């Protein structure tokens, strides 16, 4: 019998990771009261890039996570799962 990890479709995992990335970015951006244009300026990305991430159209990469975390004054947190809550930006403490 296959374990769940072996039975998981890599494409589905990638989609869930992208959705988690997008939700985390949206949640942190809105918590800071930033609009897409303001975050784009902070990161040097385009508004289209930010919107694409938030819509789940971009897989998270270490460089993109670092860039966005810096712009959002946050750390990136990950869990071992691949659900929508498995990635989030946690505000730096003072």
C-alpha positions as a printed NumPy array, in Angstrom:
array([[  0.   ,   0.   ,   0.   ],
       [  1.312,   3.455,  -0.897],
       [  1.757,   6.101,   1.705],
       [ -0.063,   9.381,   1.222],
       [  3.176,  11.223,   0.43 ],
       [  3.938,   8.829,  -2.399],
       [  0.392,   8.973,  -3.733],
       [  0.278,  12.796,  -3.832],
       [  0.267,  14.28 ,  -7.294],
       [  3.225,  16.713,  -7.562],
       [  1.131,  19.1  ,  -9.646],
       [ -1.536,  19.276,  -6.946],
       [  1.116,  19.921,  -4.315],
       [  2.575,  22.736,  -6.428],
       [ -0.883,  24.274,  -6.848],
       [ -1.562,  24.141,  -3.104],
       [  1.862,  25.658,  -2.378],
       [  1.185,  28.499,  -4.819],
       [ -2.24 ,  29.119,  -3.25 ],
       [ -0.711,  29.126,   0.244],
       [  1.931,  31.603,  -0.931],
       [ -0.722,  33.863,  -2.436],
       [ -2.951,  33.78 ,   0.624],
       [ -0.028,  34.496,   2.944],
       [  1.054,  37.461,   0.849],
       [ -2.472,  38.867,   0.633],
       [ -3.074,  38.406,   4.368],
       [  0.14 ,  40.169,   5.4  ],
       [ -0.198,  42.96 ,   2.822],
       [ -3.743,  43.778,   3.895],
       [ -2.838,  43.505,   7.597],
       [ -0.29 ,  46.263,   6.965],
       [ -2.879,  48.326,   5.091],
       [ -0.833,  48.248,   1.892],
       [ -2.341,  48.173,  -1.561],
       [ -0.777,  46.215,  -4.405],
       [  0.942,  49.302,  -5.843],
       [  2.595,  50.131,  -2.514],
       [  3.93 ,  46.607,  -2.109],
       [  5.178,  46.642,  -5.687],
       [  7.198,  49.786,  -4.923],
       [  8.619,  48.237,  -1.738],
       [  9.762,  45.117,  -3.586],
       [ 10.688,  46.496,  -6.993],
       [  8.201,  44.059,  -8.505],
       [  5.34 ,  44.993, -10.792],
       [  1.746,  45.178,  -9.64 ],
       [  1.018,  42.314, -12.046],
       [  3.7  ,  40.203, -10.323],
       [  2.12 ,  40.831,  -6.901],
       [ -1.382,  40.093,  -8.193],
       [ -0.189,  36.908,  -9.886],
       [  1.319,  35.663,  -6.624],
       [ -1.798,  36.548,  -4.631],
       [ -3.97 ,  34.665,  -7.114],
       [ -1.861,  31.521,  -6.702],
       [ -0.219,  31.793, -10.096],
       [  3.372,  31.745,  -8.867],
       [  5.165,  29.011,  -6.973],
       [  7.117,  30.236,  -3.951],
       [ 10.872,  30.386,  -4.285],
       [ 13.392,  31.181,  -1.577],
       [ 14.444,  34.456,  -3.263],
       [ 10.831,  35.611,  -3.651],
       [ 10.003,  34.701,  -0.063],
       [ 13.03 ,  36.639,   1.2  ],
       [ 12.248,  39.684,  -0.944],
       [  8.624,  39.796,   0.146],
       [  9.393,  39.092,   3.8  ],
       [ 11.771,  42.048,   3.861],
       [  9.208,  44.327,   2.232],
       [  6.539,  43.159,   4.668],
       [  8.738,  43.468,   7.782],
       [  8.088,  39.816,   8.521],
       [  9.582,  36.359,   8.714],
       [  8.364,  33.454,   6.602],
       [  6.916,  30.484,   8.475],
       [  6.296,  27.08 ,   6.933],
       [  4.763,  23.871,   8.144],
       [  5.29 ,  20.436,   6.672],
       [  1.823,  20.382,   5.096],
       [  0.787,  21.665,   1.71 ],
       [ -2.534,  23.244,   2.638],
       [ -3.449,  26.923,   2.336],
       [ -2.381,  27.615,   5.926],
       [  1.028,  25.971,   5.566],
       [  2.886,  29.191,   4.746],
       [  2.55 ,  32.593,   6.365],
       [  4.369,  35.851,   7.009],
       [  4.819,  36.565,  10.71 ],
       [  5.395,  40.167,  11.745],
       [  8.73 ,  40.979,  13.341],
       [  8.446,  41.597,  17.054],
       [  9.775,  44.793,  18.508]])
